[in-house]
Amino acid sequence: MDLNFSGRVTRVVVVEEVSQVGQARREAQALADHIGFDGMDAGRVALAATELATNVIKHGHGGRMYLSVVCARGGLGVELCTLDAGPGFSLAQSLPDGYSTGGTQGLGLGAIRRQATVLEAWSDAKGSVVVARIYASRAARDVDVPYGALRLPMRHEEACGDAWHLHADGQAVAMTLIDGLGHGLQAADAAQAGVAAAAQRGTASAPDLINALHVGMSGSRGGAAAVARVDVASGALEFAGIGNISATLCEPTGSRGMASHPGIVGVQFRKTQPFHFHTTAGTLLLMHSDGLQARWSLRDYPGLLHRHPALIVAVLQRDFDRGRDDVGIIALRLGDLH
């Protein structure tokens, strides 16, 4: 499978009153139209967005919805993610039509399930997170790619200085995360220059990719960057990072951090020194910018490691967003792309 995709900025819609359900629906449908969904499939996305946003109002006491374009096998899809501070629920119990805790007809989650290829939920004392991925009706059953990502601008900003890129071919998978220095338009320009360079270099070695980013980001304000390249056949992982990017390999037995070196890509840094790791199928590779606190541990969320990476990313962003910077986070389940 071949992928060459740069993540787009995540759209955030506040859903705190009934009138905002319509906004969520319109923005979701517009996103589906933008990526080429036909009228029927765009309508499916709009229906799912309506039901998710309505549930946030009725059962979660308000919250927000994230809308993202996701890359897939042979096309694109729409991801809808809602976060609320409500009492929580059991997804398995709530899916059958007719089940309701709010006096409604209980059709919402069942309707979403019928539209979505992926439907995942997490509930705890802090509230609920629901992720739905919707692809064109003609898409293959195995269309979904097991990754999750968010690219969120700092509050009150439109441009995002964090960016990510995912490239896969028959031999390797390369994942790149960039944090443009500062925030705003200049940081976004630096990050975009970096992902453009990553898109051209494909699955080159991690040091080669960092060097390509350095050339591509020269003349900008620069930033932090990290690249993880995984060999498909052997599971060998090569990592290279410059600046304050956190990278972790998460496994059932524990986690392994991957260190970055000082410097600013696009400005100045010493020779790139890669690190090498062995990975097995099922390992979660997760990278994020310093807009997310680094003190999280998936051990504090029993069972979350084994869930879809999109759900993992959303839960960590909910609980560890610093709230004063852009946030870029991407997670990939290794061994499931080919």
C-alpha positions as CSV (number, residue, x, y, z in Angstrom):
1,M,0.0,0.0,0.0
2,D,1.3,3.5,-0.9
3,L,0.5,6.6,1.2
4,N,1.8,10.1,0.9
5,F,-0.3,12.3,3.0
6,S,0.2,15.6,5.0
7,G,-2.2,16.2,7.8
8,R,-4.6,19.1,7.4
9,V,-5.5,21.4,10.3
10,T,-8.2,19.9,12.5
11,R,-11.4,22.0,12.6
12,V,-12.9,22.6,16.0
13,V,-16.7,23.2,16.5
14,V,-18.0,24.1,19.9
15,V,-21.2,22.3,20.7
16,E,-22.8,23.8,23.8
17,E,-26.3,24.6,22.6
18,V,-28.8,23.2,20.1
19,S,-28.2,25.8,17.4
20,Q,-24.6,24.6,17.2
21,V,-25.7,21.1,16.1
22,G,-26.5,22.7,12.7
23,Q,-23.1,24.2,12.5
24,A,-21.4,20.9,13.1
25,R,-23.6,19.3,10.4
26,R,-22.9,22.0,7.9
27,E,-19.1,21.9,8.5
28,A,-19.0,18.1,8.3
29,Q,-20.9,18.0,5.0
30,A,-18.7,20.8,3.6
31,L,-15.6,18.8,4.5
32,A,-17.1,15.7,2.8
33,D,-17.9,17.7,-0.3
34,H,-14.4,19.1,-0.3
35,I,-12.7,15.7,-0.5
36,G,-15.0,14.6,-3.3
37,F,-17.7,12.6,-1.6
38,D,-20.9,12.4,-3.7
39,G,-24.2,13.7,-2.4
40,M,-25.2,10.4,-0.8
41,D,-21.9,9.9,1.1
42,A,-21.7,13.6,2.1
43,G,-25.2,13.1,3.5
44,R,-24.1,10.1,5.5
45,V,-21.3,12.3,7.1
46,A,-23.9,15.0,7.8
47,L,-26.2,12.5,9.5
48,A,-23.4,11.1,11.7
49,A,-22.3,14.7,12.7
50,T,-25.9,15.6,13.6
51,E,-26.3,12.5,15.8
52,L,-22.9,12.9,17.5
53,A,-23.4,16.6,18.2
54,T,-27.0,16.0,19.5
55,N,-25.6,13.3,21.9
56,V,-23.1,15.8,23.2
57,I,-25.9,18.3,24.0
58,K,-28.4,15.8,25.4
59,H,-26.1,13.4,27.3
60,G,-22.7,15.2,27.6
61,H,-23.9,18.6,28.8
62,G,-22.0,20.2,25.9
63,G,-18.6,19.8,24.5
64,R,-16.8,20.1,21.2
65,M,-16.4,18.3,17.9
66,Y,-13.1,17.8,15.9
67,L,-13.4,17.4,12.2
68,S,-10.4,15.9,10.3
69,V,-9.6,14.6,6.8
70,V,-8.1,11.1,7.1
71,C,-6.0,9.2,4.6
72,A,-7.0,5.7,3.7
73,R,-6.3,2.8,1.4
74,G,-7.2,4.2,-1.9
75,G,-8.8,7.5,-0.9
76,L,-9.8,9.9,1.9
77,G,-12.3,9.9,4.6
78,V,-13.9,12.2,7.3
79,E,-13.2,11.7,11.0
80,L,-15.6,13.1,13.5
81,C,-14.6,13.2,17.2
82,T,-16.6,14.5,20.0
83,L,-15.4,15.3,23.6
84,D,-17.7,16.1,26.5
85,A,-17.7,16.1,30.3
86,G,-20.9,14.0,30.7
87,P,-21.5,11.0,32.9
88,G,-20.2,8.5,30.3
89,F,-21.8,5.4,28.7
90,S,-21.1,1.9,27.4
91,L,-20.8,1.9,23.7
92,A,-21.7,-1.8,23.4
93,Q,-24.8,-1.2,25.5
94,S,-25.8,2.0,23.6
95,L,-25.6,0.7,20.1
96,P,-28.8,-1.2,19.8
97,D,-31.7,0.9,18.6
98,G,-34.1,1.8,21.3
99,Y,-31.5,2.1,24.2
100,S,-31.5,5.6,25.7
101,T,-30.5,7.3,29.0
102,G,-32.0,10.6,28.1
103,G,-35.6,9.8,27.2
104,T,-35.0,9.9,23.4
105,Q,-35.8,7.2,20.9
106,G,-32.3,5.8,21.3
107,L,-31.5,5.8,17.5
108,G,-28.3,8.0,17.6
109,L,-25.4,5.7,18.1
110,G,-27.0,2.9,16.0
111,A,-27.4,5.4,13.1
112,I,-23.8,6.4,13.4
113,R,-22.7,2.8,13.5
114,R,-24.5,2.2,10.2
115,Q,-22.6,5.1,8.5
116,A,-19.1,4.6,10.0
117,T,-16.4,2.2,9.2
118,V,-14.8,3.0,12.6
119,L,-16.7,3.8,15.7
120,E,-14.9,3.9,19.0
121,A,-15.7,5.4,22.4
122,W,-14.0,6.0,25.7
123,S,-15.7,7.0,29.0
124,D,-14.3,7.8,32.3
125,A,-14.7,10.2,35.2
126,K,-13.7,13.1,33.0
127,G,-16.4,12.5,30.3
128,S,-16.7,10.7,27.0
129,V,-14.7,10.7,23.7
130,V,-16.3,9.3,20.6
131,V,-14.5,8.8,17.2
132,A,-16.3,7.9,14.0
133,R,-14.6,7.5,10.6
134,I,-16.7,7.6,7.5
135,Y,-15.5,6.6,4.0
136,A,-17.2,6.5,0.6
137,S,-19.8,3.7,0.3
138,R,-17.8,2.2,-2.6
139,A,-14.6,1.9,-0.4
140,A,-13.2,-1.5,0.4
141,R,-13.9,-3.0,3.8
142,D,-10.2,-2.7,4.8
143,V,-10.1,1.0,3.8
144,D,-9.1,2.3,7.2
145,V,-5.5,3.0,8.1
146,P,-4.7,2.4,11.8
147,Y,-3.4,5.8,12.7
148,G,-4.8,8.8,14.6
149,A,-3.7,12.4,14.4
150,L,-4.8,15.9,15.6
151,R,-3.4,19.2,14.4
152,L,-4.9,21.9,16.5
153,P,-4.0,25.6,16.5
154,M,-3.5,27.5,19.7
155,R,-6.8,29.0,20.9
156,H,-7.9,32.1,18.9
157,E,-5.5,31.2,16.1
158,E,-6.5,29.9,12.6
159,A,-3.0,28.8,11.5
160,C,-1.3,25.9,13.1
161,G,2.5,25.7,13.5
162,D,2.5,22.0,14.1
163,A,2.3,19.6,11.1
164,W,2.7,15.9,10.3
165,H,3.3,13.7,7.3
166,L,2.8,10.0,6.7
167,H,4.4,8.0,3.9
168,A,4.2,4.3,3.2
169,D,5.3,2.0,0.4
170,G,6.1,-1.6,0.0
171,Q,9.3,-1.4,1.9
172,A,8.9,1.1,4.8
173,V,6.7,3.5,6.6
174,A,7.9,7.0,7.5
175,M,6.2,9.3,10.0
176,T,7.3,12.9,10.4
177,L,6.2,15.5,13.0
178,I,7.2,19.2,12.9
179,D,6.7,22.0,15.4
180,G,7.4,25.4,13.8
181,L,9.0,27.8,16.1
182,G,6.5,29.8,18.0
183,H,2.9,29.9,16.6
184,G,0.8,31.7,14.1
185,L,1.4,32.2,10.3
186,Q,5.2,32.2,10.4
187,A,5.3,29.0,12.4
188,A,2.8,27.4,10.0
189,D,4.8,28.4,7.0
190,A,7.9,26.8,8.5
191,A,6.0,23.6,9.3
192,Q,4.4,23.4,5.8
193,A,7.8,23.8,4.2
194,G,9.0,20.8,6.2
195,V,6.1,18.5,5.3
196,A,6.4,19.5,1.6
197,A,10.1,18.3,1.8
198,A,9.0,15.1,3.6
199,A,6.4,14.4,0.8
200,Q,9.2,14.6,-1.8
201,R,11.7,12.3,0.1
202,G,9.3,9.4,0.7
203,T,10.7,6.7,3.0
204,A,14.4,7.7,2.9
205,S,16.4,7.1,6.0
206,A,15.6,9.2,9.1
207,P,18.8,11.3,9.0
208,D,18.2,11.9,5.2
209,L,14.7,13.0,5.9
210,I,15.8,15.4,8.7
211,N,18.4,16.8,6.3
212,A,15.8,17.3,3.6
213,L,13.5,19.1,6.1
214,H,16.5,21.3,7.1
215,V,16.9,22.3,3.5
216,G,13.2,22.8,2.9
217,M,12.8,24.9,6.0
218,S,15.8,27.1,5.4
219,G,14.8,30.7,5.2
220,S,11.9,30.2,7.6
221,R,12.0,30.6,11.3
222,G,12.6,26.8,11.5
223,G,11.4,24.5,14.2
224,A,11.7,21.1,15.9
225,A,11.2,17.9,13.8
226,A,11.3,14.2,14.3
227,V,11.2,11.3,11.9
228,A,10.5,7.6,12.6
229,R,11.1,5.1,9.7
230,V,10.0,1.5,10.1
231,D,11.1,-1.3,7.8
232,V,8.1,-3.4,6.9
233,A,9.8,-6.7,6.7
234,S,12.0,-6.7,9.8
235,G,10.2,-4.2,12.1
236,A,13.5,-2.3,12.5
237,L,12.8,1.3,13.5
238,E,15.2,4.2,12.9
239,F,14.5,7.5,14.7
240,A,16.0,10.9,14.4
241,G,14.8,14.1,16.1
242,I,15.9,17.7,16.5
243,G,14.3,19.9,19.1
244,N,11.5,19.3,21.6
245,I,9.5,16.5,20.0
246,S,8.3,13.6,22.2
247,A,8.4,10.2,20.7
248,T,7.4,6.9,22.4
249,L,6.9,3.3,21.5
250,C,4.0,1.9,23.6
251,E,3.7,-1.8,24.2
252,P,1.7,-4.0,26.6
253,T,4.9,-4.5,28.7
254,G,5.8,-0.8,28.9
255,S,6.9,2.1,26.9
256,R,10.2,3.3,25.4
257,G,11.1,6.9,24.8
258,M,13.1,8.1,21.8
259,A,15.5,11.0,22.4
260,S,15.9,14.0,20.2
261,H,19.0,16.2,19.9
262,P,19.2,20.0,20.5
263,G,18.9,22.4,17.6
264,I,16.5,24.1,15.2
265,V,15.7,22.4,11.9
266,G,16.0,25.0,9.1
267,V,18.4,27.1,11.2
268,Q,21.2,25.2,12.9
269,F,21.9,21.8,14.4
270,R,24.7,19.3,14.7
271,K,25.0,16.2,12.6
272,T,21.9,14.0,12.9
273,Q,22.5,11.0,15.0
274,P,19.8,8.3,14.6
275,F,18.7,5.7,17.1
276,H,17.6,2.2,16.3
277,F,14.9,0.0,17.8
278,H,13.2,-3.3,17.2
279,T,9.5,-3.2,17.0
280,T,6.8,-5.9,16.8
281,A,3.4,-5.9,15.2
282,G,0.9,-4.1,17.4
283,T,3.3,-1.6,18.9
284,L,2.0,1.9,19.0
285,L,4.3,4.6,17.7
286,L,3.3,8.0,19.1
287,M,4.9,11.4,18.6
288,H,3.7,14.8,19.7
289,S,4.9,18.4,20.0
290,D,5.4,20.2,23.3
291,G,1.9,21.6,23.1
292,L,1.0,18.4,24.8
293,Q,2.5,17.6,28.3
294,A,4.8,14.7,28.2
295,R,3.9,13.2,31.6
296,W,1.1,11.0,30.3
297,S,1.2,7.2,30.6
298,L,-1.2,4.7,29.0
299,R,-0.9,2.6,32.1
300,D,-3.3,5.1,33.7
301,Y,-6.0,4.2,31.0
302,P,-6.5,0.4,31.3
303,G,-7.3,-1.1,27.9
304,L,-6.8,2.1,25.9
305,L,-3.5,0.9,24.4
306,H,-5.4,-1.7,22.4
307,R,-8.0,0.7,21.0
308,H,-7.9,2.6,17.7
309,P,-5.0,5.1,17.6
310,A,-7.5,7.9,16.8
311,L,-9.2,7.3,20.1
312,I,-5.9,7.2,22.0
313,V,-4.8,10.5,20.4
314,A,-8.1,12.2,21.3
315,V,-8.0,11.0,25.0
316,L,-4.4,12.2,25.5
317,Q,-5.2,15.6,23.9
318,R,-8.2,16.0,26.1
319,D,-6.2,15.3,29.3
320,F,-2.7,16.8,28.5
321,D,-3.2,19.8,26.2
322,R,-1.2,22.7,27.8
323,G,-3.7,25.1,26.4
324,R,-1.2,27.7,25.4
325,D,0.4,26.4,22.2
326,D,-0.4,24.6,19.0
327,V,-0.7,20.8,19.4
328,G,0.4,18.2,16.9
329,I,0.0,14.5,17.8
330,I,0.1,11.4,15.6
331,A,0.0,7.7,16.6
332,L,0.4,4.7,14.3
333,R,-0.2,1.0,15.0
334,L,2.8,-0.8,13.6
335,G,2.4,-4.0,11.5
336,D,-1.1,-3.3,10.3
337,L,-0.4,-1.3,7.1
338,H,0.5,-4.1,4.8
